[in-house]
């Protein structure tokens, strides 16, 4: 039996197998790196909604307990929580839990609060998205004196603290595995602009298309790709046809993460017009792929010689044209190393 700490991760989703690379890549990188750095830790995962089955399995040597919630509401959600509670009792019976680490300040944190009270375990919750907003209905149900909140960016902390008080602000960026980028440094940049993300209204890929339509007047052969899937896909397809951009924009759909990174290695600029990001893992991936970024000031966005900020279509066009005409001198270094993330959390676990 291992002698290290027992860590329980609670998350809404977790990869269904070791080939499921698109399910929360940042969490995958973190759990793998934690396991590698702390081989004596016992790490278990309770995944509430995805995968859509309930049979426990091993993922890279880690025991995963899926509740198969399938994002059900009402009574179905209560059944999901009951399944999570039964898994929790099974895990804690085998070994006393030291740390419960929930991801997102939503139902995962609510259950983490409850479970930690049974075990007297330390409860840590990492906010990762729109859970920092005032509209999050779970805020009022979570006992914040019984949980250590961790924010992946200052923007996240500031967003959260606008509508609620919290005695301590801990910021730990979510890093990436730098080894995944080491072989892509000298690939030819044959794609001008890349977009990556869920095709939902918040991400504003409609603005991506409008920006390319304007840029095409000065850059008629501009080559761009959008990677992702979602409810806005057909609308974007229609917009591309409307602006006659079939030869300029490729809708690539959802693809495995290693292919996403290959596209990044071949692309010059990440255009990310999203109106809201708490951290923006895609930013860290782009920087380590030696890409320039043009985005709004969201998540970890900071103006620099490799990152230009914009607020509207006109500004997006101006910033991208500046890079395409005369790329600024770039200081591409290693950004957001997952090893730094793990070290910071290990210190918190103590």
C-alpha positions as CSV (number, residue, x, y, z in Angstrom):
1,X,0.0,0.0,0.0
2,X,1.2,3.5,-0.8
3,X,2.3,5.7,2.1
4,X,1.6,9.1,0.6
5,X,-1.5,11.2,0.7
6,X,-4.9,10.1,-0.6
7,X,-6.3,12.6,-3.1
8,X,-9.8,12.6,-4.4
9,X,-10.5,14.6,-7.5
10,X,-14.2,15.6,-8.1
11,X,-14.9,16.9,-11.6
12,X,-17.9,17.1,-14.0
13,X,-16.0,15.3,-16.7
14,X,-13.0,13.1,-17.2
15,X,-11.6,11.2,-20.2
16,X,-13.4,8.0,-20.9
17,X,-10.2,6.2,-21.8
18,X,-6.5,7.1,-22.5
19,X,-7.3,8.0,-26.1
20,X,-10.0,10.6,-25.1
21,X,-7.6,13.6,-25.5
22,X,-10.3,16.4,-25.9
23,X,-12.0,16.1,-22.5
24,X,-10.6,18.9,-20.3
25,X,-7.0,18.7,-21.5
26,X,-5.8,21.0,-18.7
27,X,-7.1,18.6,-16.0
28,X,-5.6,15.7,-17.8
29,X,-2.2,17.4,-17.8
30,X,-2.5,18.2,-14.2
31,X,-3.4,14.7,-12.9
32,X,-0.7,13.1,-15.0
33,X,1.9,15.5,-13.7
34,X,0.7,15.1,-10.1
35,X,1.0,11.3,-10.4
36,X,4.4,11.6,-12.0
37,X,5.7,13.9,-9.3
38,X,4.1,12.1,-6.4
39,X,4.2,8.4,-7.1
40,X,3.4,7.6,-3.5
41,X,0.1,9.5,-3.6
42,X,-3.2,7.5,-4.1
43,X,-5.2,9.5,-6.6
44,X,-8.8,8.7,-7.3
45,X,-11.3,10.5,-9.5
46,X,-15.1,10.8,-9.2
47,X,-16.5,12.2,-12.5
48,X,-20.1,13.3,-12.3
49,X,-21.5,13.8,-15.8
50,X,-19.1,12.4,-18.3
51,X,-18.3,9.6,-19.3
52,X,-21.9,8.6,-20.0
53,X,-21.4,5.2,-18.3
54,X,-21.1,4.0,-14.7
55,X,-18.5,1.2,-14.7
56,X,-15.2,2.2,-12.9
57,X,-12.0,2.0,-14.9
58,X,-8.3,2.8,-14.8
59,X,-6.9,5.8,-16.7
60,X,-3.1,5.9,-16.8
61,X,-3.0,3.9,-13.6
62,X,-5.5,6.1,-11.8
63,X,-8.9,4.7,-10.6
64,X,-11.8,6.6,-12.1
65,X,-15.4,6.3,-10.8
66,X,-17.9,7.7,-13.4
67,X,-21.4,8.5,-12.2
68,X,-22.8,8.7,-15.8
69,X,-24.9,11.7,-15.1
70,X,-25.2,12.7,-18.7
71,X,-26.0,16.3,-17.6
72,X,-29.4,15.2,-16.4
73,X,-31.5,17.6,-14.3
74,X,-34.0,17.2,-11.4
75,X,-34.3,13.7,-10.0
76,X,-31.6,12.4,-12.4
77,X,-29.1,14.9,-10.9
78,X,-29.9,13.8,-7.4
79,X,-29.3,10.2,-8.5
80,X,-25.9,11.3,-9.9
81,X,-25.0,12.9,-6.5
82,X,-26.1,9.7,-4.7
83,X,-23.8,7.6,-7.0
84,X,-20.9,10.0,-6.2
85,X,-21.6,9.7,-2.4
86,X,-21.5,5.9,-2.7
87,X,-18.2,6.1,-4.5
88,X,-16.9,8.5,-1.9
89,X,-17.8,6.0,0.9
90,X,-16.0,3.2,-1.0
91,X,-12.9,5.3,-1.5
92,X,-12.7,6.6,2.1
93,X,-13.3,3.2,3.5
94,X,-10.2,1.8,1.7
95,X,-7.9,4.7,2.8
96,X,-8.5,7.9,4.8
97,X,-8.8,10.8,2.5
98,X,-6.4,13.7,3.1
99,X,-7.3,16.0,0.2
100,X,-10.5,16.5,-1.8
101,X,-9.8,18.6,-4.8
102,X,-12.9,19.8,-6.7
103,X,-12.7,21.4,-10.1
104,X,-15.2,24.2,-10.8
105,X,-17.2,25.9,-8.1
106,X,-20.3,24.1,-9.0
107,X,-21.8,20.8,-8.0
108,X,-18.3,19.3,-7.7
109,X,-17.5,21.9,-5.0
110,X,-20.8,21.3,-3.3
111,X,-20.1,17.6,-3.0
112,X,-16.5,18.3,-2.0
113,X,-17.8,20.5,0.8
114,X,-20.1,17.7,2.0
115,X,-17.6,14.9,1.7
116,X,-14.8,16.8,3.5
117,X,-17.1,17.3,6.5
118,X,-17.4,13.5,6.8
119,X,-13.6,12.8,6.5
120,X,-12.2,16.0,8.1
121,X,-10.2,16.2,4.8
122,X,-8.9,19.5,3.4
123,X,-11.1,20.7,0.5
124,X,-9.6,22.6,-2.3
125,X,-11.6,24.0,-5.2
126,X,-10.2,25.3,-8.5
127,X,-12.3,27.7,-10.4
128,X,-11.9,27.2,-14.2
129,X,-14.7,29.0,-16.1
130,X,-18.0,30.8,-15.7
131,X,-18.2,29.5,-12.2
132,X,-16.5,32.8,-11.2
133,X,-19.5,34.8,-12.4
134,X,-22.3,36.1,-10.1
135,X,-24.8,34.0,-12.0
136,X,-23.4,30.8,-10.5
137,X,-26.3,29.4,-8.5
138,X,-24.0,27.2,-6.3
139,X,-22.3,30.1,-4.6
140,X,-24.8,30.5,-1.8
141,X,-24.8,26.8,-1.0
142,X,-21.1,26.3,-0.5
143,X,-19.6,26.9,3.0
144,X,-16.5,29.0,1.9
145,X,-15.0,28.7,5.4
146,X,-14.6,25.0,4.6
147,X,-12.9,25.2,1.3
148,X,-9.7,26.8,-0.1
149,X,-10.4,28.5,-3.4
150,X,-7.8,28.6,-6.1
151,X,-8.0,30.9,-9.1
152,X,-6.1,30.2,-12.3
153,X,-5.6,33.9,-13.1
154,X,-5.9,37.3,-11.5
155,X,-8.7,38.0,-13.9
156,X,-10.6,35.0,-12.4
157,X,-10.0,36.2,-8.9
158,X,-11.1,39.8,-9.7
159,X,-14.3,38.5,-11.5
160,X,-15.2,36.4,-8.5
161,X,-14.4,39.0,-5.8
162,X,-16.7,41.6,-7.5
163,X,-19.7,39.8,-6.1
164,X,-18.6,37.9,-3.1
165,X,-16.0,38.1,-0.3
166,X,-13.4,35.6,0.4
167,X,-10.6,35.8,3.1
168,X,-7.7,34.6,0.9
169,X,-6.8,34.8,-2.7
170,X,-4.6,32.0,-4.1
171,X,-3.6,32.2,-7.8
172,X,-2.1,29.1,-9.5
173,X,-2.1,29.1,-13.3
174,X,-3.0,25.9,-15.0
175,X,0.1,24.9,-16.9
176,X,0.8,22.6,-19.9
177,X,3.2,19.8,-20.5
178,X,6.1,21.5,-22.3
179,X,7.3,18.1,-23.6
180,X,4.4,18.1,-26.0
181,X,5.8,21.2,-27.8
182,X,9.5,20.4,-28.0
183,X,9.3,18.7,-31.4
184,X,7.2,21.4,-33.1
185,X,9.6,24.3,-32.9
186,X,10.9,24.3,-36.4
187,X,7.7,23.5,-38.4
188,X,6.9,25.9,-41.3
189,X,4.1,28.3,-40.4
190,X,1.8,27.7,-43.4
191,X,-1.5,28.8,-41.8
192,X,-2.0,32.5,-41.2
193,X,-4.7,32.5,-38.6
194,X,-6.1,29.7,-36.3
195,X,-9.2,29.7,-34.1
196,X,-9.7,27.0,-31.5
197,X,-12.6,26.5,-29.2
198,X,-16.2,25.5,-28.7
199,X,-18.5,26.9,-31.4
200,X,-20.9,28.7,-28.9
201,X,-22.0,32.4,-28.8
202,X,-19.6,33.3,-26.0
203,X,-16.6,32.5,-28.1
204,X,-17.7,34.9,-30.8
205,X,-16.5,33.0,-33.9
206,X,-18.9,35.0,-35.9
207,X,-16.5,37.9,-35.2
208,X,-13.7,35.7,-36.4
209,X,-15.4,35.3,-39.8
210,X,-16.1,39.0,-40.1
211,X,-12.5,39.8,-39.3
212,X,-11.3,37.5,-42.0
213,X,-13.8,38.9,-44.5
214,X,-12.2,42.4,-43.9
215,X,-8.6,41.1,-44.0
216,X,-9.3,39.4,-47.3
217,X,-9.5,42.8,-49.0
218,X,-5.7,43.3,-48.4
219,X,-4.7,39.7,-48.0
220,X,-6.8,37.9,-50.7
221,X,-5.0,34.5,-50.2
222,X,-5.2,34.6,-46.4
223,X,-5.4,31.0,-45.0
224,X,-7.3,30.3,-41.8
225,X,-8.7,27.3,-39.9
226,X,-11.3,27.0,-37.1
227,X,-11.0,23.9,-34.9
228,X,-14.0,23.0,-32.7
229,X,-17.6,22.0,-32.8
230,X,-20.9,23.2,-31.3
231,X,-24.3,24.7,-31.9
232,X,-22.9,27.7,-33.9
233,X,-21.3,25.5,-36.6
234,X,-24.0,25.7,-39.2
235,X,-24.4,29.5,-38.7
236,X,-20.7,29.9,-39.2
237,X,-20.8,27.8,-42.3
238,X,-23.5,30.1,-43.7
239,X,-21.5,33.2,-42.8
240,X,-18.5,31.8,-44.6
241,X,-20.5,31.3,-47.7
242,X,-22.2,34.7,-47.4
243,X,-18.8,36.4,-47.4
244,X,-17.4,34.0,-50.1
245,X,-14.6,32.8,-47.8
246,X,-14.8,29.1,-48.7
247,X,-11.2,29.3,-50.0
248,X,-10.0,31.2,-46.9
249,X,-11.6,29.5,-43.9
250,X,-11.7,25.8,-43.2
251,X,-14.1,24.5,-40.5
252,X,-12.0,21.6,-39.2
253,X,-14.5,20.3,-36.6
254,X,-13.4,18.6,-33.4
255,X,-10.1,16.7,-33.6
256,X,-7.8,14.9,-31.1
257,X,-5.6,17.2,-29.1
258,X,-2.3,16.1,-30.7
259,X,-3.7,17.2,-34.0
260,X,-4.8,20.5,-32.5
261,X,-1.2,21.0,-31.4
262,X,0.1,20.1,-34.9
263,X,-2.2,22.8,-36.4
264,X,-0.9,25.3,-33.8
265,X,2.7,24.5,-34.8
266,X,1.8,25.3,-38.4
267,X,-0.1,28.6,-37.6
268,X,1.2,32.1,-37.2
269,X,-1.6,33.8,-35.2
270,X,-4.2,32.6,-32.8
271,X,-7.3,34.8,-33.2
272,X,-9.5,34.3,-30.1
273,X,-12.4,36.8,-30.0
274,X,-14.0,35.2,-27.0
275,X,-15.8,37.6,-24.6
276,X,-14.9,35.7,-21.5
277,X,-12.1,33.3,-20.4
278,X,-11.1,32.6,-16.8
279,X,-7.7,31.3,-17.8
280,X,-7.6,30.3,-21.4
281,X,-5.6,27.1,-21.8
282,X,-5.6,27.7,-25.5
283,X,-3.5,30.8,-24.8
284,X,-0.8,28.7,-23.1
285,X,-0.9,26.2,-25.9
286,X,-0.6,28.9,-28.5
287,X,2.4,30.6,-26.9
288,X,4.3,27.4,-26.5
289,X,3.6,26.7,-30.2
290,X,5.3,30.0,-31.0
291,X,2.1,31.7,-32.1
292,X,1.2,35.3,-31.9
293,X,-2.1,36.0,-30.2
294,X,-4.8,38.5,-30.9
295,X,-7.6,38.5,-28.3
296,X,-9.7,40.6,-25.9
297,X,-8.3,41.2,-22.4
298,X,-9.7,38.0,-20.8
299,X,-8.1,35.3,-18.8
300,X,-4.3,35.5,-18.7
301,X,-4.2,38.0,-21.6
302,X,-1.5,40.6,-21.3
303,X,-0.2,43.0,-24.0
304,X,3.3,42.1,-25.2
305,X,5.3,41.8,-28.3
306,X,3.7,38.4,-29.0
307,X,0.2,39.2,-27.7
308,X,-1.9,42.1,-29.1
309,X,-5.2,43.1,-27.5
310,X,-8.4,44.2,-29.2
311,X,-12.0,45.0,-28.4
312,X,-13.9,44.9,-31.7
313,X,-13.7,43.9,-35.3
314,X,-11.9,47.0,-36.4
315,X,-9.2,46.5,-33.8
316,X,-8.8,42.8,-34.5
317,X,-8.2,43.6,-38.2
318,X,-5.7,46.3,-37.3
319,X,-3.7,44.1,-35.0
320,X,-3.6,41.1,-37.3
321,X,-2.6,43.2,-40.3
322,X,0.2,44.6,-38.2
323,X,1.5,41.1,-37.6
324,X,1.1,39.8,-41.1
325,X,2.8,42.9,-42.6
326,X,5.7,43.1,-40.2
327,X,5.7,40.5,-37.4
328,X,6.9,42.1,-34.1
329,X,10.2,40.8,-32.7
330,X,9.0,37.8,-30.7
331,X,10.3,36.6,-27.4
332,X,9.0,33.1,-27.4
333,X,10.0,31.3,-24.2
334,X,8.4,28.5,-22.2
335,X,5.1,29.6,-20.8
336,X,3.0,28.1,-18.0
337,X,4.9,24.9,-17.2
338,X,2.7,22.2,-15.7
339,X,5.5,21.4,-13.3
340,X,5.2,24.8,-11.7
341,X,1.4,24.2,-11.3
342,X,2.0,20.9,-9.6
343,X,4.6,22.2,-7.2
344,X,2.2,25.0,-6.2
345,X,-0.6,22.6,-5.5
346,X,1.6,20.1,-3.6
347,X,2.6,23.0,-1.3
348,X,-1.1,23.7,-0.8
349,X,-1.8,20.0,-0.1
350,X,0.6,20.1,2.8
